[in-house]
Amino acid sequence: MINRLSDSLDFQSQALALRSERQRLLASNIANADTPGYVARDMDFAAALRDATGAATLPRGAGGVAEAHLRYAAPSQTNLDGNSVDMDRERASFADNSVKYEATLRFINGHVRTMLDAMKSHQQG
């Protein structure tokens, strides 16, 4: 039972670290919306999470896994200055990622609370 809880917590902590890294990427894209020649970046979150959780023995952390799955965002329209940031897409992705980050954080908090409650009831019983 402890291993299952630990595995679930490890999975969620990897997801949280990757969500944080993705939020940093999206914020960078938004901050560079007016930078000539800036090419927006994003990550293949599902593939990064698969690698992070499926290969726990890899020496790199979530940042290294995320970096391995970075992708250039395809421009939705051509700009004369070569900037590929689409603010509508970036804002939507940022908001979506924020909600998922918060959900992951709540899940982790719930898991920790459940484990603490289980330990307390075991000690009292």
N, C-alpha and C positions, 0 to 999 in steps of 0.2 A: 504494500500500500504506500509506504514512504517513497519507494522508487517511482511509483506512478505519479505521486504528487510532485516529486522532485523533477521528473521528466517534463511534466506539464509546466512547472514554474520555469525551468530552463528554456523551454520553447517560447513561452511568453516573454521572458527577459530578452531573448534574441530578437523577437519580433519588435519589442519596444526599442531596442538599440537601432534596429534597421529603420523603424519609423522615424526615429530622431534624426538619423543620417539623411533620410529622404526629405525631411522637413528642412534641413540645412540646405540641401540642393535646391529645393523649390524656392526658398527664401533668397538664395543667391541669384536664381533666375529672375525673380521679381525685382531685386535690387539692381540688376543689370539690364533692365528693360530698355534703357536709353543708351546703352553702351554700343557704339558702332562695332560690328563684327562679332559681337558676343553670340555664342551658340548655346542655346538652352540645353541643360542636361537633366536626365531623370534616371531612375534605376528600374530594372525589372525586379520588382519587389518579391513576387512569388518565387522566382528563381533564386534570388539572394537568400530568402528565408529557407528554401529547400536546402541550399548549400550550407547555410549556417547551422541548421538543425540536423541535417543528415551527415555532416562531416565534423562532428564535435571535436575530433582529434586534430583538426587543422590548426596550425600555429597562429593563424591570423584571427583577429577579432572581427566584430561586426563591420567595422569600417573597411577592413580588407576585403571581406566578402562583398560588401556593397560596391566597393570600387571595381571589383571584377564584373559587376553587372550594370555598370553605367552605360547609358545609351544617350546618343544625341537626339534631341527632340526634333521631329520633322517640322519644318516651318509650314504654317497653315496658309501663308501667303508670302510672296517675295517682298522684301524690303530693300530699298536702295542702299541702306547702310549695312546690309548683311546680317542684321540682328534677327535671330529666330525666336525671340520670346513672344509668345501669344498670351497676353495678360489674362484673357478670359480663361484659357486652359490652365494657366498657372494658378490663378485664384481658386478655381474649382478643385484642382489637385491639392492645393494647400489646405483648403477647407476639409476635403475628404480625408486627407491624411491626418489632420488634426483630430477629427472625430474618431478615427480608428486608433490613434495614439491614446486618446483619452479612454476609449473602451478597453484597450489592452491594459492600461494602468489600473482601471477599475477591476479588471479580472484578476490581476496580480494582487491587488489589495484584498479582494475577496478571498483569494486562495490563502494568503497569509493569515487573515482573520480566522478562516476555517481551521487551519492547522493549529493556531494558538488556542482556539476554543477546544479543539480535540485534545490538546496537551493538558489544558486546565481540567477538563472533565475526567481525564484519565488519572490525574494526580489527586483529584478530589474523591474519585470513586473507589 
